[in-house]
Amino acid sequence: MTNYKDYLNEQLQNEDFKKEWDALDPEFAIIQAMLDARKSAGMTQKELAEKTGIAQGDISRLETGNANPSLKTLQRLAEGMGMRLKLEFVPTAR
């Protein structure tokens, strides 16, 4: 039986799959940044919810990629973790 990484690497050989996977990269990056920031702040979802007024279930949905946060929501989350939100545009590799 193959593991997930082997399976993913195999699928990424398919040009159509890779194109769709790469299109999701910004969403994956935001999700990972939220998770890393919360863990860095040493907070649980429940603690972050209490601090921001955002329901714990909503934070869970954001962290699993089942909801799309607004910029305002991301700012509230950052402030609740004692952080600030930094958004940047970077050139694409050509």
NORCOR-V312665 format. One line per field, one symbol per residue. ss: DSSP state (H for helix, E for strand, C for the rest). phi: phi as a letter, one per 40 degrees, with the letter a starting at -180 (. if undefined). A space follows every 50 residues. Layout:
ss=???
phi=???
//
This chain:
ss=CCCHHHHHHHHCCCHHHHHHHHHCHHHHHHHHHHHHHHHHCCCCHHHHHH HHCCCHHHHHHHHCCCCCCCHHHHHHHHHHCCCCCCCCCCCCCC
phi=.ccdccccdcccccdcccccccccdcccccdccccccccccgbcdccccc cbgcddccccccccgcabcccccccccdcccgbbcbbabbcccb
//
